[in-house]
């Protein structure tokens, strides 16, 4: 055999061994529980239980589920237009938020923010994402914390925009059934300027009726700035001498954001600091962030789902505990290290034999 051909045989052998080593290493991957796995599982189960209770409540009231726009028949997808609809909504995002495993994502954010038993969460909600509202409350309560929430009742398309079954009605049902503990301490109309702009007079009346029948005080100041100030006063009144350990924003309520642009300036997910931004107007979320309170911003649902390995608008809904937020695959490090050592050793041996034979052939 010619010297060059002999060396090529050794090099091909090395390439084959490299592929075999890679295949062996890949077979050494195994699922590992993600941090706080058990808390995430409990929060997702509690969320699923709440979803079931709300569905049963709506079915009992004679509501007909739109199986086209609510293919999983959750009863948590509203209509496109109602008298309390505030603005446009993305149906794909609403369907994505119905995954109860979103509660595990929120547990992950809360734990990373240092939130735990006995801690206090300020929560700004809207009627636009009722499923995510449930997931937030379930996550907070699973970790042994307390949620102090203020809700903008109006809802965008496909949200909790049934005037007879607003988010305030939903949370009352969940508390009455003993599933969750927290109810909104106050509410506002929502919509433009957080004062119901864009909602008809009849729609605003229906929202006031919802607040009244659920016994929730209504924030209805003359301007958005005064609504924000009053909201902060209520948050401060409810915390007493304690401090808030996290602020969770759900949706695009103006009293929470301050301005629509702020929803884009603050990254979705956990924000330990808000950074330097020229916020057009500071809502409760921004004001809390300036106090040093960690912010969990839940607005861009499709991006949040993608970043956390959750499917978009899944049909059927995933099983509880399914997804990378619960488990991830890791390599068996000692095994992979052994394969690497063996491969390096064989590489040195093959190169040595190949070079020696090449030298002999050339002498």
C-alpha positions as CSV (number, residue, x, y, z in Angstrom):
1,X,0.0,0.0,0.0
2,X,1.3,3.4,-0.9
3,X,2.2,5.7,2.1
4,X,-0.4,8.3,1.2
5,X,-3.2,5.6,0.9
6,X,-2.2,4.1,4.3
7,X,-2.4,7.5,6.1
8,X,-5.8,8.1,4.4
9,X,-7.1,4.8,5.8
10,X,-6.1,5.8,9.3
11,X,-7.8,9.2,8.9
12,X,-11.0,7.6,7.6
13,X,-10.9,5.3,10.6
14,X,-10.6,8.4,12.9
15,X,-13.6,10.0,11.2
16,X,-15.7,6.8,11.7
17,X,-14.6,6.7,15.4
18,X,-15.6,10.3,15.8
19,X,-19.1,9.6,14.5
20,X,-19.4,6.5,16.8
21,X,-18.2,8.6,19.8
22,X,-20.8,11.3,19.0
23,X,-23.6,8.6,18.7
24,X,-22.6,7.1,22.0
25,X,-22.5,10.5,23.7
26,X,-26.0,11.4,22.3
27,X,-27.4,8.1,23.8
28,X,-26.1,9.2,27.2
29,X,-28.6,12.1,27.3
30,X,-31.3,11.8,29.9
31,X,-34.1,13.9,31.2
32,X,-33.5,16.0,34.4
33,X,-36.0,17.8,36.4
34,X,-35.8,21.6,36.1
35,X,-35.4,23.7,39.2
36,X,-38.5,24.0,41.4
37,X,-40.1,21.1,39.4
38,X,-42.6,20.2,42.1
39,X,-43.8,23.8,42.7
40,X,-44.3,24.2,39.0
41,X,-46.3,21.0,38.8
42,X,-48.5,22.0,41.7
43,X,-49.1,25.5,40.2
44,X,-50.0,24.0,36.8
45,X,-52.4,21.5,38.4
46,X,-54.1,24.3,40.4
47,X,-54.4,26.4,37.2
48,X,-56.0,23.4,35.4
49,X,-58.4,22.9,38.3
50,X,-59.4,26.6,38.1
51,X,-59.9,26.4,34.3
52,X,-62.2,23.4,34.8
53,X,-64.3,25.2,37.4
54,X,-64.7,28.3,35.2
55,X,-65.7,26.1,32.3
56,X,-68.3,24.4,34.4
57,X,-69.6,27.7,35.6
58,X,-70.0,29.0,32.1
59,X,-71.6,25.8,30.8
60,X,-74.1,25.9,33.7
61,X,-75.1,29.4,32.6
62,X,-76.1,28.0,29.2
63,X,-73.2,29.5,27.3
64,X,-72.6,27.9,23.9
65,X,-68.9,27.4,23.2
66,X,-67.6,28.5,19.8
67,X,-65.6,25.4,18.9
68,X,-63.9,27.2,16.0
69,X,-62.4,30.1,18.0
70,X,-62.2,28.0,21.2
71,X,-61.2,24.5,19.8
72,X,-60.3,23.1,23.2
73,X,-63.8,24.2,24.5
74,X,-62.3,25.9,27.6
75,X,-65.0,28.6,27.9
76,X,-62.2,31.1,28.5
77,X,-62.2,32.6,25.0
78,X,-64.7,35.4,24.7
79,X,-66.3,36.9,21.7
80,X,-64.8,39.2,19.1
81,X,-67.1,42.2,19.9
82,X,-69.2,42.9,23.0
83,X,-70.2,46.1,24.8
84,X,-67.2,45.8,27.1
85,X,-64.6,45.1,24.4
86,X,-61.8,47.7,24.6
87,X,-59.6,47.1,21.6
88,X,-58.2,44.5,19.2
89,X,-56.9,41.3,20.5
90,X,-54.9,38.5,18.9
91,X,-56.8,35.2,19.0
92,X,-53.6,33.2,18.6
93,X,-52.2,34.7,21.7
94,X,-55.4,34.1,23.7
95,X,-55.4,30.4,22.7
96,X,-51.7,30.1,23.6
97,X,-52.3,31.5,27.1
98,X,-54.8,28.7,27.8
99,X,-52.0,26.2,28.5
100,X,-52.0,25.6,32.3
101,X,-48.3,24.9,32.1
102,X,-47.9,28.7,31.8
103,X,-48.2,28.7,35.6
104,X,-44.9,26.8,35.7
105,X,-43.2,29.6,33.7
106,X,-44.5,32.1,36.2
107,X,-43.2,30.0,39.1
108,X,-39.8,30.0,37.4
109,X,-39.9,33.8,37.1
110,X,-41.0,34.2,40.7
111,X,-38.4,31.9,42.1
112,X,-35.7,33.7,40.1
113,X,-36.9,37.0,41.5
114,X,-36.4,35.5,45.0
115,X,-40.1,35.2,45.7
116,X,-41.2,32.6,48.3
117,X,-43.4,31.8,51.3
118,X,-44.8,34.9,53.1
119,X,-43.8,37.3,50.3
120,X,-46.1,39.9,48.7
121,X,-46.9,40.3,45.0
122,X,-48.5,43.4,43.5
123,X,-50.4,42.4,40.4
124,X,-51.8,44.5,37.6
125,X,-54.4,42.6,35.6
126,X,-56.8,43.2,32.8
127,X,-59.8,41.2,31.5
128,X,-57.9,40.5,28.3
129,X,-56.0,37.4,29.4
130,X,-58.1,35.7,32.1
131,X,-56.2,32.4,31.7
132,X,-52.9,34.1,32.5
133,X,-54.5,35.9,35.4
134,X,-55.4,32.5,36.9
135,X,-51.9,31.2,36.2
136,X,-50.3,34.2,38.1
137,X,-52.6,33.8,41.1
138,X,-52.0,30.0,41.2
139,X,-48.2,30.4,41.0
140,X,-48.1,33.0,43.8
141,X,-50.3,31.0,46.1
142,X,-48.5,27.7,45.3
143,X,-45.3,29.4,46.5
144,X,-47.0,30.5,49.7
145,X,-47.2,34.2,48.8
146,X,-50.0,36.7,48.7
147,X,-51.3,38.5,45.7
148,X,-52.6,42.1,45.9
149,X,-54.2,42.7,42.5
150,X,-55.9,45.6,40.8
151,X,-57.8,44.9,37.6
152,X,-58.8,46.8,34.5
153,X,-62.1,45.2,33.8
154,X,-62.5,45.9,30.1
155,X,-61.1,43.3,27.8
156,X,-59.7,43.1,24.3
157,X,-61.2,40.8,21.7
158,X,-61.5,37.1,22.7
159,X,-60.8,37.9,26.4
160,X,-63.1,38.0,29.4
161,X,-65.5,40.4,27.5
162,X,-68.8,38.8,28.5
163,X,-70.5,41.6,30.5
164,X,-72.1,38.9,32.7
165,X,-68.9,37.0,33.3
166,X,-66.0,39.5,33.5
167,X,-62.7,38.7,35.2
168,X,-64.2,40.0,38.5
169,X,-66.9,37.4,38.2
170,X,-64.4,34.7,37.4
171,X,-62.2,35.4,40.4
172,X,-65.2,35.4,42.7
173,X,-66.2,32.0,41.4
174,X,-62.7,30.6,42.1
175,X,-62.7,32.1,45.6
176,X,-66.2,30.8,46.4
177,X,-65.2,27.3,45.3
178,X,-62.1,27.4,47.5
179,X,-59.7,27.0,44.5
180,X,-57.9,30.4,44.9
181,X,-57.8,32.9,47.7
182,X,-57.1,36.3,46.1
183,X,-59.6,38.7,44.7
184,X,-59.0,42.1,43.2
185,X,-58.8,44.8,45.9
186,X,-59.9,47.4,43.3
187,X,-60.8,47.8,39.6
188,X,-60.9,50.3,36.9
189,X,-62.9,50.6,33.6
190,X,-59.8,49.9,31.4
191,X,-59.8,50.8,27.8
192,X,-58.5,54.2,26.6
193,X,-56.9,56.3,29.3
194,X,-58.1,53.5,31.7
195,X,-61.4,55.5,31.8
196,X,-63.3,53.4,29.3
197,X,-62.5,55.5,26.3
198,X,-63.6,53.6,23.2
199,X,-66.3,51.8,25.2
200,X,-69.9,53.0,24.9
201,X,-71.8,54.5,27.8
202,X,-73.8,51.3,28.1
203,X,-70.6,49.3,28.2
204,X,-69.2,51.5,30.9
205,X,-72.4,51.0,32.9
206,X,-72.0,47.2,32.6
207,X,-68.5,47.4,33.9
208,X,-69.7,49.4,36.9
209,X,-72.4,46.8,37.5
210,X,-69.8,44.1,37.4
211,X,-67.7,45.9,40.0
212,X,-70.8,46.5,42.1
213,X,-72.1,42.9,42.1
214,X,-68.7,41.6,43.1
215,X,-68.1,44.2,45.8
216,X,-64.9,45.6,44.2
217,X,-64.2,49.4,44.6
218,X,-63.9,51.1,41.3
219,X,-61.1,53.6,40.5
220,X,-62.7,56.2,38.3
221,X,-60.6,59.4,38.4
222,X,-60.8,62.3,35.9
223,X,-57.5,61.5,34.2
224,X,-55.2,58.5,33.6
225,X,-52.5,60.1,35.7
226,X,-54.9,60.4,38.6
227,X,-56.0,56.8,38.0
228,X,-52.3,55.7,38.2
229,X,-51.8,57.7,41.4
230,X,-54.9,56.2,43.0
231,X,-53.8,52.7,42.0
232,X,-50.4,53.2,43.7
233,X,-52.1,54.6,46.8
234,X,-54.2,51.4,47.0
235,X,-51.2,49.2,46.5
236,X,-49.4,51.0,49.3
237,X,-52.5,50.9,51.6
238,X,-52.8,47.1,51.2
239,X,-49.1,46.3,51.9
240,X,-49.1,48.1,55.3
241,X,-45.6,48.0,56.7
242,X,-44.5,45.3,54.3
243,X,-42.8,45.8,51.0
244,X,-43.7,44.2,47.6
245,X,-41.3,41.5,46.6
246,X,-42.4,41.5,43.0
247,X,-44.7,43.3,40.6
248,X,-46.5,41.2,37.9
249,X,-48.1,42.9,34.9
250,X,-50.6,40.8,32.9
251,X,-51.7,42.4,29.6
252,X,-51.5,45.9,28.3
253,X,-53.5,47.9,30.8
254,X,-52.6,51.6,30.6
255,X,-52.7,52.2,34.3
256,X,-50.1,49.5,34.8
257,X,-47.9,50.3,31.8
258,X,-48.4,54.1,31.7
259,X,-48.2,54.1,28.0
260,X,-48.5,51.5,25.2
261,X,-44.8,52.1,24.2
262,X,-43.7,51.0,27.7
263,X,-45.1,47.5,26.9
264,X,-42.4,47.3,24.3
265,X,-39.6,49.0,26.2
266,X,-39.8,46.5,29.0
267,X,-38.8,43.0,28.0
268,X,-41.3,40.2,28.4
269,X,-40.6,38.0,31.4
270,X,-38.5,38.7,34.4
271,X,-36.8,42.1,34.8
272,X,-34.6,42.7,37.8
273,X,-34.0,46.2,36.7
274,X,-35.8,48.3,34.0
275,X,-32.7,49.9,32.7
276,X,-32.5,53.4,31.3
277,X,-35.5,54.3,29.2
278,X,-37.4,57.5,28.3
279,X,-40.8,56.3,29.5
280,X,-43.5,58.5,28.0
281,X,-45.6,58.1,31.1
282,X,-45.0,56.0,34.2
283,X,-47.7,53.5,35.2
284,X,-47.7,51.3,38.2
285,X,-45.3,48.8,36.7
286,X,-42.7,51.5,36.0
287,X,-43.1,53.1,39.4
288,X,-42.7,49.8,41.1
289,X,-39.6,49.1,39.1
290,X,-38.1,52.5,40.1
291,X,-38.6,51.4,43.8
292,X,-36.3,48.4,43.1
293,X,-39.2,45.9,42.9
294,X,-38.5,43.0,40.4
295,X,-40.9,43.1,37.4
296,X,-42.5,40.2,35.7
297,X,-44.0,41.5,32.4
298,X,-46.5,39.2,30.7
299,X,-47.6,40.8,27.5
300,X,-46.0,39.3,24.4
301,X,-47.5,35.9,24.9
302,X,-46.2,34.3,21.7
303,X,-42.7,35.3,22.5
304,X,-43.0,34.1,26.1
305,X,-44.3,30.8,24.9
306,X,-41.4,30.4,22.4
307,X,-38.7,31.4,25.0
308,X,-40.1,28.8,27.4
309,X,-40.7,25.9,25.0
310,X,-44.5,26.1,25.2
311,X,-46.5,25.4,22.0
312,X,-48.5,28.1,20.2
313,X,-52.3,27.6,20.3
314,X,-52.0,23.9,21.0
315,X,-54.9,21.5,20.2
316,X,-55.4,19.5,22.4
317,X,-54.0,21.3,25.4
318,X,-50.7,19.7,26.6
319,X,-50.6,17.4,29.6
320,X,-49.7,18.9,32.9
321,X,-45.9,18.8,33.4
322,X,-45.1,18.7,29.7
323,X,-42.4,20.9,28.3
324,X,-38.8,22.1,28.9
325,X,-40.0,24.3,31.8
326,X,-40.4,21.1,33.8
327,X,-37.6,18.8,32.4
328,X,-34.6,19.3,30.2
329,X,-32.2,16.8,28.7
330,X,-28.6,16.7,30.0
331,X,-25.6,14.6,29.1
332,X,-24.3,12.0,31.5
333,X,-21.0,13.9,32.2
334,X,-18.9,11.0,33.5
335,X,-19.9,8.8,30.6
336,X,-19.3,11.5,28.0
337,X,-15.9,12.3,29.6
338,X,-14.9,8.6,29.4
339,X,-15.9,8.5,25.7
340,X,-13.8,11.6,25.1
341,X,-10.8,10.1,26.8
342,X,-11.1,6.9,24.8
343,X,-11.5,8.8,21.6
344,X,-8.5,11.0,22.2
345,X,-6.4,8.0,23.2
346,X,-7.4,6.1,20.0
347,X,-6.7,9.3,17.9
348,X,-3.2,9.5,19.3
349,X,-2.7,5.8,18.6
350,X,-4.0,5.9,15.1
351,X,-2.0,9.0,14.2
352,X,1.2,7.4,15.7
353,X,0.6,4.2,13.7
354,X,-0.2,6.1,10.5
355,X,2.8,8.4,10.7
356,X,5.1,5.5,11.5
357,X,3.9,3.4,8.5
358,X,4.1,6.5,6.3
359,X,7.8,7.0,7.5
360,X,8.6,3.4,6.8
361,X,7.0,3.5,3.3
362,X,9.1,6.6,2.5
363,X,12.4,5.2,3.6
